[in-house]
Amino acid sequence: MSASLLRRGLELLEPPGRTKAPPGLQRGRAGPRAAGAARRRKRAPEPGRSKATVKGRVVKSAIEEYHKKKPVNHLRENLQYMLKGRLVADKAVTEQVLAQNRGRKSKDQPPEKTEKKKPEGTVFTEEDFRKFEREYFGIP
């Protein structure tokens, strides 16, 4: 709150019969600079000379201002909006859009998916191994 608003508020609270103290006693300034400072200083508005009028001013209710600025929850409308349109784009189109939005740096690229290799089966069967054992080791 500024000092001028505070002074105005205090002026309104003063009893009407009370007079102001002389300007020299108010500030407590003395010396050669005091006269120049007093000329430069704006004269404080007196209650009778106020140019600002109250005519046409509307008093704002603090409760109404609070309700105006109160945050509104838009969750329900947003959910209805989102659930209303169930159009799902093709996977190819979504991949293309994601690729366009991705940066060109290597850190922005997703890791490449390597295909898992199936474990290779042997060409030989158990019967072939038994036959090889008989021929090589001589086991009947």
C-alpha positions as CSV (number, residue, x, y, z in Angstrom):
1,M,0.0,0.0,0.0
2,S,1.4,3.4,-0.9
3,A,2.0,6.2,1.6
4,S,-0.5,8.5,-0.1
5,L,-3.3,5.9,0.2
6,L,-2.4,5.4,3.8
7,R,-2.5,9.2,4.4
8,R,-5.9,9.5,2.7
9,G,-7.3,6.7,4.9
10,L,-6.0,8.3,8.0
11,E,-7.5,11.6,7.0
12,L,-10.9,9.9,6.7
13,L,-10.6,8.4,10.1
14,E,-9.7,11.8,11.8
15,P,-12.5,13.4,13.8
16,P,-13.9,16.4,11.9
17,G,-13.1,19.1,14.5
18,R,-9.4,18.3,14.7
19,T,-7.0,20.6,12.8
20,K,-3.8,19.6,11.2
21,A,-0.4,20.4,12.8
22,P,1.6,23.2,11.1
23,P,3.7,21.9,8.2
24,G,7.0,22.7,9.9
25,L,6.2,20.6,12.9
26,Q,5.0,17.6,10.9
27,R,8.2,16.7,9.2
28,G,10.7,18.0,11.6
29,R,12.9,19.5,8.9
30,A,15.0,22.6,9.4
31,G,17.7,24.4,7.5
32,P,18.2,26.0,4.1
33,R,17.0,23.1,2.1
34,A,13.7,22.8,3.9
35,A,12.1,25.7,2.0
36,G,12.9,24.3,-1.4
37,A,11.7,20.9,-0.5
38,A,8.5,22.3,0.8
39,R,7.9,24.1,-2.6
40,R,8.6,20.9,-4.5
41,R,6.4,18.7,-2.3
42,K,2.8,18.4,-3.4
43,R,0.3,19.8,-1.1
44,A,-1.7,17.1,0.6
45,P,-5.4,17.1,-0.5
46,E,-7.7,18.4,2.2
47,P,-11.1,16.7,2.7
48,G,-13.0,19.8,1.4
49,R,-10.9,20.2,-1.7
50,S,-10.9,16.7,-3.0
51,K,-11.3,16.7,-6.8
52,A,-11.9,13.0,-7.0
53,T,-15.6,12.4,-6.7
54,V,-17.4,9.4,-5.5
55,K,-20.3,10.1,-7.8
56,G,-21.1,7.1,-10.1
57,R,-18.7,4.8,-8.4
58,V,-19.9,1.3,-7.8
59,V,-19.0,-0.5,-4.6
60,K,-17.6,-3.9,-5.4
61,S,-18.5,-6.8,-3.1
62,A,-15.5,-8.8,-2.0
63,I,-17.5,-12.0,-2.2
64,E,-18.5,-11.3,-5.8
65,E,-14.9,-10.6,-6.7
66,Y,-13.8,-13.9,-5.1
67,H,-16.5,-15.9,-7.0
68,K,-15.4,-14.2,-10.2
69,K,-11.8,-15.2,-9.7
70,K,-12.5,-18.6,-8.2
71,P,-11.0,-21.3,-10.5
72,V,-13.5,-23.3,-12.4
73,N,-13.2,-27.1,-12.9
74,H,-13.5,-27.9,-16.6
75,L,-12.8,-31.6,-16.2
76,R,-16.3,-32.8,-17.1
77,E,-16.6,-30.7,-20.2
78,N,-13.1,-31.7,-21.3
79,L,-13.8,-35.4,-20.8
80,Q,-17.0,-35.2,-22.8
81,Y,-15.1,-33.4,-25.6
82,M,-12.4,-36.0,-25.6
83,L,-14.7,-39.0,-25.6
84,K,-17.0,-37.5,-28.2
85,G,-14.6,-38.0,-31.1
86,R,-13.4,-41.5,-31.3
87,L,-11.6,-41.2,-34.7
88,V,-8.3,-43.2,-34.5
89,A,-5.7,-42.4,-37.1
90,D,-3.8,-45.2,-39.0
91,K,-0.7,-46.4,-37.4
92,A,1.3,-45.4,-40.5
93,V,0.1,-41.8,-40.2
94,T,0.8,-41.5,-36.5
95,E,4.3,-42.9,-37.1
96,Q,4.9,-40.3,-39.9
97,V,3.7,-37.4,-37.6
98,L,5.9,-38.6,-34.8
99,A,8.9,-38.9,-37.2
100,Q,8.3,-35.4,-38.4
101,N,8.2,-34.0,-34.9
102,R,11.3,-35.8,-33.8
103,G,14.6,-33.9,-33.8
104,R,17.4,-34.8,-36.2
105,K,19.9,-35.4,-33.4
106,S,20.8,-39.0,-32.5
107,K,19.6,-38.4,-28.9
108,D,16.1,-37.6,-30.2
109,Q,15.9,-40.8,-32.3
110,P,14.3,-43.8,-30.7
111,P,16.5,-46.9,-30.3
112,E,16.4,-49.2,-33.2
113,K,14.5,-52.4,-32.6
114,T,16.5,-55.4,-33.5
115,E,14.7,-58.5,-34.6
116,K,15.2,-61.4,-32.2
117,K,16.8,-64.3,-33.9
118,K,15.2,-67.6,-33.4
119,P,17.5,-70.2,-31.9
120,E,18.8,-72.3,-34.8
121,G,17.9,-75.9,-34.6
122,T,20.5,-78.6,-35.5
123,V,20.4,-80.2,-38.9
124,F,21.2,-83.6,-37.4
125,T,18.8,-85.7,-35.6
126,E,19.4,-88.0,-32.6
127,E,19.6,-91.0,-35.0
128,D,22.4,-89.3,-36.9
129,F,24.4,-88.8,-33.7
130,R,24.0,-92.5,-32.7
131,K,25.1,-93.6,-36.2
132,F,28.2,-91.3,-36.0
133,E,29.1,-92.7,-32.5
134,R,29.0,-96.2,-33.8
135,E,31.1,-95.4,-36.8
136,Y,33.7,-93.2,-35.1
137,F,34.1,-94.8,-31.7
138,G,33.2,-98.3,-32.8
139,I,30.5,-98.7,-30.1
140,P,27.9,-101.3,-31.3
